[in-house]
Amino acid sequence: MLYLIFGENSYQAARKIRELKGSFRAKRADFLLEEIDGDTEEADLSKLHELFNQADLFGKPRFIILKNVIAEAPAAFKIIEKNGDFLKKSQDIFLFWEQDLKPKTKEYEFFEKHAAKIQEAKTLGLNELDLWMQKKAQTFEIKLSKEERKTMIDEAGEGGEWALENELEKMALGGEAALGKKPGFLGDSKPGFKESAASPFAFIEKMFGPRALLALKEAEVSGQDLGRLIYPLLWKLKQKRMADAYWQGILAESAMRRDPKNSYEILERFIFSLKV
């Protein structure tokens, strides 16, 4: 089965990809996930041939995500076009996200003919972004006035979901929001926007450098709750797109909850293992 997401909004595209993966997982829990990212990988047309001509030996369905493959390697479209009927009828899911694809092009018309579903990842305007931010702030249990939202949105600009989500996450963790920092804007009644003397983020930044373990010791001496220090650390790993380290951090967080007396040692081993 073939799906297409097109449009320049990477945040919305990522959200739609997650939704499709979730839907696919609900129907078939045991599946293989593969991904080709044209933005970060050199064009390897042989890899496309393999994807279209292979099936899992154990009969597991595949969910294959192909990001900006056509944009980065135009020759790839000839291979995709040749396999149109296969992609349409396959029991596997082939999900394309093409950021620069435009309607009324031959590539778009191909997907119109063969894709089960086409979705556009549009850039949100300022009013749409405000509605999005109101809902997102609620999920973090953060209350923002209209003036506060406007200031942050003005700083982020249209299509600023990534930046705004990062700041909301940081506020929820007790750090200082980088967006919307204007003298006297929020006053003393909004501590989420003001970095306290013991903000964990002052130590988190140092944990990605040569003095990482010293930063952990400093955090402990300052009175940081080490059981909670892992959460802003996970946030930072997420922002750095360090997927493997993020997963190891999840395991460390679980170990710390099971064995709080040894939180320092668990956190120390995890920080020492970080490769930056």
C-alpha positions, 0 to 999 in steps of 0.5 A: 500500500502506498501513502504520500505526505507532501509539503514543507511543514516538517512538524506536521509531516512527522505528526502524520507519520506517527499517526500512520505508524500507530494505525498500522501497529494497531492492526499488525503489532509485529512489523518491521520498520525501515527508513530511507532519509534522502536528506542524510543518506547518499542516494543508493538506487540499489537500495530502492530496488531491494525494497521493492523486490524483497519481502520478509523471510518470516512473513512479517509486514513492513512499514517503509518510510522514504523521506525526500528520496525523489527530491534528493535523487530524481533518478529514483522516481523512474524506479518508483514509477516502474513499481507503481502497481507493486506499491499499490497492491503490496501488503507492506506500507510504503510511506513517502514524504516529499517536502518540495513536491508540488501538485500538477507535476508528473510525480504528484500525478503518479501518487494520485493514481497509485496512492491509497491516501495523500496528505498535505503538511501545510505551514500553519499561519499565525492564527492556526499556530495560536490554536495549535499552541493552546491545545499543546500547552494544555497537554503540558498543563501550562497556562498561557495568556493570549499576550504570552502566546502572541509573544512566543509565536511572534518570536517563532514565526509561521511554521514554528511548531518545533521551536514552540514545542521545545519551549513548552517542554522546557517550561514544563521541566522548570527551565527558562524559555528562550522564546518570548524573553522580554524585560518585564513581560511576564513578571515574577508570577510566571516562574516557568519563564524564569531560570531559578538558581537551581535550574537543571538546565545549567547542569544539563548543558555541561553533561554534553562536554568533557566535564560531564561527570563534574556537572553531575557532582555539581548538580547533586551538591546544588540540591538537584533531585537526581530522580528528576534530573533524568527528565530534562536530560532526556529532553535534551537528547530528544532535541539532539536527535540522539535516538540510541542515547534517548532509549538508554536514558529511558532504561536508566530512568526506569532503573532509577525509579526501581532503585532510587538509593542508587540513582547517582550511580545509575545516572553516572554510568549513563552520562559516562556512556554518552557519545557526543 
